[in-house]
Amino acid sequence: MPIILIPIVIFALYSFEKWLFGNYWDKGLMARLDFVEEAVNEGEKAHLQEVITNRNFLPLHILQVSFQTDKGLLFGAETNSSVSDRVNVTDVFSLGLYEKITRVIDFDCERRGYYSILKTSLKASDFFSPDIRYNTFEQHTNIYVYPLFLSAGKIEVPFRQLMGDVLSKRFLYEDNFTFRGIRDYSQADPQNMVNWKATARTGDLKVNLHDHTSSQEVKFILNVDEPGILFESELLEDCIRLTMSLAVRFIEENVPVSLLTNGRDKVTGENIRLLAGSSMLHVSSIKRALARIDLEKITPNSMAAIVEGELAGSDIGNTTFCYISTTRGDDSLKTADLLADKAGKLLWLCPLTKDMKQDGPANPRIDFKVVTHE
C-alpha cells in the first residue's frame, strides 16, 4: 500500500468508528435502578440496586450513570455524590459487549421523607473520539423513610392522660356476635349468658364471654406551620414523630386513631386526612402519610380553617382530640380554642427547645404540655 494512502485509511477508519459509535452506542443499553427496601425508619440504612445491561456488539469503556433524589439520603464516601438543592450521584461503569453489571449502593436515611428516582442520565465516550453521547432512562422507584419513634419516656405521660379521657368517655357494651371464650358462672351473671352445652359437658355452670366494643377514637390534629423566621426545624419533625409514636401506641391498645393535618402530601399536594382505624394496616397508612408530608416545597394551609371546616356540624361525642403544634401564633391559638370549645377540653403537646419561652394559651380549657427537644 502506498504510504500516501495510510493517512486516508486511518481517517476513513476513524470516521467509520465515530459514526458507528455515535449511532449504535446505546442500542441494547438498559439502566434500571431500584430501592431494595420499600420502607425503613429514620436513621436506618437502605440499599439501591443498579443494573446496567449492554446487549450490544460495542463495548462501553466509560459509562457514567447519574441520578438525583431529594436531600435526606446520605451516600457513602465511596460513592461519587454531591449535595446542592438535591442529592446528585454519579457512578462509573465499564461494560464489555453483551455484559450485565449489578451493583448495590448503601446509603443512610438521615431524614424522614418519601424519596423517588424518576430518571437516570447516561453519558458515554470512546477512546478514539472526543465526542460525548447522552441518553436518559425513565425510572419509577421510591422509598418511604418513616419518622423516628420517640422513647417511651417522651410519650408515656401524654398517652396515659389521653387514655384516661378515652376511658372516661368510652361507651362499652357487649357484642353478642363476637365470642371470646367460656368461664365459670358467677352469681352476678344473668341466665341468658349460660352456655348449656359446656355446662352439660363439664358438670359445672359455664357462661359465654363476649368482646366489648368501643366507639371512642383519638383524633390527632397536627399543625406543621413554621413558628417563625428563625426556628429549629427539628421541632416540626418532633411534632411528626410525636404524632406517629402516640398513634401507634393507641393502636397497640386497640383504640381507633384518626389524623388531620395542614401538612400537604408531597405527591398529591393535598392536605392529609385519615379516617379512624385500629389495624396494623392503618399503622402503615399513618406512617406513610406522615412520611409524605412536605415541609420544604409546599406551604401548609391554615390549620384553623381546616379544623373549623372539620368541626362544622360534626358530632364529636366519641372523639378525644390531641393537638400537636410547636407554633403558638394566632392561627394556632385559634385552632386550639376551636377544639377546646367544641370538646370541652383539649390536650396541646408543644415541642420546644430548652431556651424557648414555655408560655401557653390563656384558655383554661386547654391543658398545655411542653415536650422538650433533645
C-alpha positions, 0 to 999 in steps of 0.5 A: 500500500502506498504510504500516501494512502495510510493517512486516508485509511486511518481517517476513513477508519476513524470516521467509520468508528465515530459514526458507528459509535455515535449511532449504535452506542446505546442500542441494547443499553438498559439502566434500571435502578431500584430501592431494595427496601420499600420502607425503613425508619429514620436513621436506618440504612437502605440499599439501591440496586443498579443494573446496567445491561449492554446487549450490544456488539460495542463495548462501553469503556466509560459509562457514567450513570447519574441520578438525583433524589431529594436531600435526606439520603446520605451516600457513602464516601465511596460513592461519587455524590454531591449535595446542592438543592438535591442529592446528585450521584454519579457512578462509573461503569465499564461494560464489555459487549453483551455484559450485565453489571449489578451493583448495590449502593448503601446509603443512610436515611438521615431524614424522614421523607418519601424519596423517588428516582424518576430518571437516570442520565447516561453519558458515554465516550470512546477512546478514539473520539472526543465526542460525548453521547447522552441518553436518559432512562425513565425510572419509577422507584421510591422509598418511604423513610418513616419518622423516628419513634420517640422513647417511651419516656417522651410519650408515656405521660401524654398517652396515659392522660389521653387514655384516661379521657378515652376511658372516661368517655368510652361507651362499652357494651357487649357484642353478642356476635363476637365470642371470646371464650367460656368461664365459670358462672358467677352469681352476678351473671344473668341466665341468658349468658349460660352456655348449656352445652359446656355446662352439660359437658363439664358438670359445672355452670359455664357462661359465654364471654363476649368482646366489648366494643368501643366507639371512642377514637383519638383524633390527632390534629397536627399543625406543621406551620413554621413558628417563625423566621428563625426556628429549629426545624427539628421541632416540626419533625418532633411534632411528626414523630410525636404524632406517629409514636402516640398513634401507634401506641393507641393502636397497640391498645386497640383504640381507633386513631384518626389524623388531620393535618395542614401538612400537604402530601408531597405527591398529591399536594393535598392536605392529609386526612385519615379516617379512624382505624385500629389495624396494623394496616392503618399503622402503615397508612399513618406512617406513610402519610406522615412520611409524605408530608412536605415541609420544604416545597409546599406551604401548609394551609391554615390549620384553623380553617381546616379544623373549623371546616372539620368541626362544622356540624360534626358530632364529636361525642366519641372523639378525644382530640390531641393537638400537636403544634410547636407554633403558638401564633394566632392561627394556632391559638385559634385552632386550639380554642376551636377544639377546646370549645367544641370538646370541652377540653383539649390536650396541646403537646408543644415541642420546644427547645430548652431556651424557648419561652414555655408560655401557653394559651390563656384558655383554661380549657386547654391543658398545655404540655411542653415536650422538650427537644433533645 
